[in-house]
C-alpha cells in the first residue's frame, strides 16, 4: 500500500503536535480546577456573609437605632 506525501506529512505533524496539545489540555485543566476552587470559596464566603455577618451587622445597627431613639 502506498501513502500519499500529504498523508505522511499530516501524520508526522500530528505526531509532533500531540504532546504539545496534551500539555495545553493539562494546563487548561489545572486552570479550570483552580477556577472552580476559587468559585467554591467565593460561594462559601457569600453564604457566610448572608447567613452570619449580615444578620450580625443588622442586629448591631438596630440596637444602635433603638439606643438612639431612647
C-alpha positions as a Markdown table, in Angstrom:
| # | Residue | x | y | z |
|---|---|---|---|---|
| 1 | Unk | 0.0 | 0.0 | 0.0 |
| 2 | Unk | 1.4 | 3.4 | -1.0 |
| 3 | Unk | 0.6 | 6.5 | 1.1 |
| 4 | Unk | 0.5 | 10.0 | -0.4 |
| 5 | Unk | 3.1 | 12.5 | 0.7 |
| 6 | Unk | 0.3 | 14.7 | 2.1 |
| 7 | Unk | -1.0 | 12.0 | 4.4 |
| 8 | Unk | 2.6 | 11.3 | 5.5 |
| 9 | Unk | 3.2 | 14.9 | 6.3 |
| 10 | Unk | -0.1 | 15.1 | 8.2 |
| 11 | Unk | 0.8 | 12.0 | 10.2 |
| 12 | Unk | 4.2 | 13.5 | 11.1 |
| 13 | Unk | 2.7 | 16.8 | 12.1 |
| 14 | Unk | 0.0 | 15.1 | 14.2 |
| 15 | Unk | 2.7 | 13.1 | 16.0 |
| 16 | Unk | 4.8 | 16.1 | 16.8 |
| 17 | Unk | 1.9 | 18.2 | 17.9 |
| 18 | Unk | 0.2 | 15.6 | 20.1 |
| 19 | Unk | 2.5 | 16.2 | 23.2 |
| 20 | Unk | 2.0 | 20.0 | 22.9 |
| 21 | Unk | -1.7 | 19.6 | 22.7 |
| 22 | Unk | -1.9 | 17.4 | 25.8 |
| 23 | Unk | 0.3 | 19.8 | 27.7 |
| 24 | Unk | -2.1 | 22.6 | 26.8 |
| 25 | Unk | -5.0 | 20.4 | 27.9 |
| 26 | Unk | -3.3 | 19.7 | 31.2 |
| 27 | Unk | -2.6 | 23.4 | 31.7 |
| 28 | Unk | -6.2 | 24.2 | 30.8 |
| 29 | Unk | -7.4 | 21.5 | 33.2 |
| 30 | Unk | -5.3 | 22.9 | 36.1 |
| 31 | Unk | -6.7 | 26.4 | 35.4 |
| 32 | Unk | -10.2 | 25.1 | 35.4 |
| 33 | Unk | -9.7 | 23.3 | 38.6 |
| 34 | Unk | -8.2 | 26.4 | 40.2 |
| 35 | Unk | -11.1 | 28.5 | 39.0 |
| 36 | Unk | -13.7 | 26.0 | 40.4 |
| 37 | Unk | -11.9 | 26.0 | 43.7 |
| 38 | Unk | -11.9 | 29.8 | 43.7 |
| 39 | Unk | -15.6 | 29.8 | 42.9 |
| 40 | Unk | -16.4 | 27.4 | 45.7 |
| 41 | Unk | -14.5 | 29.6 | 48.1 |
| 42 | Unk | -16.4 | 32.7 | 46.9 |
| 43 | Unk | -19.7 | 30.9 | 47.3 |
| 44 | Unk | -18.8 | 29.8 | 50.8 |
| 45 | Unk | -17.8 | 33.4 | 51.7 |
| 46 | Unk | -21.0 | 34.8 | 50.3 |
| 47 | Unk | -23.1 | 32.2 | 52.2 |
| 48 | Unk | -21.2 | 33.1 | 55.4 |
| 49 | Unk | -21.8 | 36.8 | 54.9 |
| 50 | Unk | -25.6 | 36.4 | 54.2 |
| 51 | Unk | -26.2 | 33.9 | 57.0 |
| 52 | Unk | -23.8 | 35.1 | 59.7 |
| 53 | Unk | -22.2 | 38.5 | 59.1 |
| 54 | Unk | -25.1 | 40.4 | 57.6 |
| 55 | Unk | -27.6 | 39.5 | 60.4 |
| 56 | Unk | -25.0 | 40.4 | 63.0 |
| 57 | Unk | -24.4 | 43.8 | 61.4 |
| 58 | Unk | -28.2 | 44.3 | 61.2 |
| 59 | Unk | -28.6 | 43.5 | 64.9 |
| 60 | Unk | -25.9 | 46.0 | 65.8 |
| 61 | Unk | -27.5 | 48.7 | 63.7 |
| 62 | Unk | -30.9 | 48.0 | 65.1 |
| 63 | Unk | -29.5 | 48.1 | 68.6 |
| 64 | Unk | -27.8 | 51.4 | 67.9 |
| 65 | Unk | -31.0 | 52.9 | 66.4 |
| 66 | Unk | -33.0 | 51.7 | 69.4 |
| 67 | Unk | -30.5 | 53.2 | 71.8 |
| 68 | Unk | -30.5 | 56.5 | 69.9 |
| 69 | Unk | -34.3 | 56.6 | 70.0 |
| 70 | Unk | -34.5 | 56.1 | 73.8 |
